[in-house]
């Protein structure tokens, strides 16, 4: 077990640190905080769920001890999905309450109104599926529900796609971690726990760099600053 006296700052991006330190309930809180709290963008959601799949039996035993690995995964999937859904709802509420203020706010070094304009165009173009896709993109998934609230996406529509996105994301990461770990260990005698950070960094880089570049650095559309 990890002791707090042994804590180092780089542990904050180490998913195994959270699993060993706080177990299931810390994991649930982190999944909520990653989208429910504005400052949760740095938390390792993808890799945390992947590692949770590896330790699914130990984590599920903290809720309801079973002798079936599939039931363990289903229990974790339901609980963690609920945390993600509630986190997104908290982010949506914050965005809806702060939206008018942000639209009237002057540009600063860290805030540009054009990002809100792009967000409006993004949701108008992709609708609710933007919420689903954002769940699979680190950092973006933290701000997506906030922006959805800012642009006043219909609440029922948001809840519907929020459920789909959270359920799909948690299932993909949790089941992938569990079954990929077993398959690699049984067939190649390789313990993925020894290479997890490298795998996660590679996946995150490949999946997010193009999206982040397009979202933040794409050229403005003509007259886009004058329409919301």
N, C-alpha and C positions, 0 to 999 in steps of 0.2 A: 504493500500500500504506500501511496505517496504521502509524505508528511509535509505539512505547511512550512516547517523549518527548512525544507529542501527546495522551496519554491524559487524558480527563476522566471524572468519575464517571458522568455520564449515558450514557457509552458502554456501561455494563454492561447497559442495557436496549435497546441498539441492535444488532439482529441482524447487520447488515452489518459491524459492528466485529469480531465473532467470525469471520465468514467470511473477511475480509481479513487478520486477524491470524494465525489458526491453521489455516485451511482445513478440510479434511475431518476430520482427527483431533481437532481441538478441538471441532468440531461433534458428533462421536460421543461424546466425553467429556461434553459438556454435556447431551446427551439422557440419558445414563446418570445424571449427577449430579442432574438435576432430580427424579428419583424415588429414586435410590439413596443420595443424601446428604440428611440431614434439612434442611440449610440451603440446598438447591438450589431452594427455592420461588420465588426472585426471578428465576431465569433465564428468558429469553424463548423458551420452547420452540416455541410456535405460529408466531410470526413468524420464528424462526430456520429452521424447516422450510420456510416459505413462501419465504424468500429463497434457501434452498438449492435450491428448485425452479427459481428464476430462473438460478442459477449452476450448474445441474446438470452441464453439460459440463465446466466447469473443475474441479469437485469430483470427478467421476468419473474424470477424467484422472489424479488423484493416486493412484487405485487401479489401474484398468486403462483405458488410453486406447482409446476406440472412436470410430467415426464415425456411431453411431446414437443419436439422442437418447432413444429408448425404452429401449434397453439401458442407457444411462447412468442413467435413472430407476430401472430395476429393480435395478441394482447398489446404488444409494444406498438404495433402499427396504429391501432385504435387510439391509444393514449397519446402518442406523440403527434398524430394527426390532429387531435383535438387541441393540443397546445399550439400547433402551428396555425390552426383556424382562428383561435382566440387572439393570437399575436397579430395576425393580419387585420382582424376587426379593430383591435386597439390602434394599429397604424392608420387604418381608414378613418377612424373617429378623429384622431389627431389632425390628419390632413384636412378633413372637412371643417374642423373648427378653425384651423390656422390659414385656410385657403385665401379668404378675402384679404387678410393681412399680407400674405406673401405676394399676391397679385399687385398690391399697391406699393410694395416695398421697392426702394431704389436699388439699382445694381451695386454690388460690392465685390470685393476680391473673390469671396467664396460663394456668392449668390448672383445668378444671372436670370433675369426674367425670361430670357429666350429658352431656358431649359423647361420652364413651365409651358411655354408655347409648344415646344417640341413634344412634351408629354401629352398635351391635349391632342395634337395631331396623331400621336402614336396610338392613343386609346380610341380615337375616332376611326382610325384605320383598322386596328386589330380587335377592338372591342374587348370582351371578357377574356379572350384567349391570351391577351397580354398578361393577365394575372397568372394564368397557368404557366406560361413560358417563363415568367420572372422567377417563379419558385426554383427553377433549376440554375439560376445565375447568381453566384455570390455577389454581395453588395447591392446589386439591382433589386434582389428580393426584399431587402430591408426597406428600400425607398418606394417600391412599386405600390404597396397599399396606401402609403401616405399620399403619393401623387394621385392615386385613384380617388381618394377623398377630396383632394384639392380641386380636381376637375369635375367633382360631383357625379361620379359614376353612380348609376341607379343602385341602391343598396341591395335589393333582391338579386339583381344580376351579379353584383360583386360577391355576395354570399355564395351563390351557386358556383361560380368559377373558382372562388376561394376554396371551397370544399374539394372540387376536382383537382386543383393544383396541389393542395396540401397532401391529399390522399395519394396521388400519383408520385409526388416527390419522395415522401416518406417510404412508400412501398419500394420504389426503385432503389434507393440508397440502402435501406435496411436489408432487403432480400439479396441485393447484390453483394453486400458485405458478408452475409452469412454463407451463401452458397458458393460464391467465388472463392472465399477463404478455404472452405472444405475441399473444393475441387482442385485448387492449386496444391494444397497440402497433400492430398491423397495421390495425385497424379505426378507431381514433380518434387514432392518433399520440400517445398519452399514455404516458409512461414511469412505471409504477407505483412504481419505485424512488424517485421524487421525492415520493410520497404514502404510502409504506408504513406509517409510524408512525401516521398518522391512521386508516388502514384497520384496522390491527391493534387499536388502542385501541377503536375503535367495535365491532368484533366481540367483543372480550373483555368489554366493558362489557355489551353486550346479552345475551351468553350466560351470564355468571357472576353478575351481581348478584342475580337471582331465586333462584338455587341457593344462593349463599352466605347470603342472608337466611334462606331456609327452613331451612338446615342449622344455622346458629349462633343464630338469633334466634327460631325457632319456639317456641311455648309448650310447656312440658313436659306430657307425658301424665300423668293421674292415677296416683300411686304408681309412676311410672317410676323414681324414685330408688332403689326397693327391689328392683328386678329387674335382672338382667344377662343 
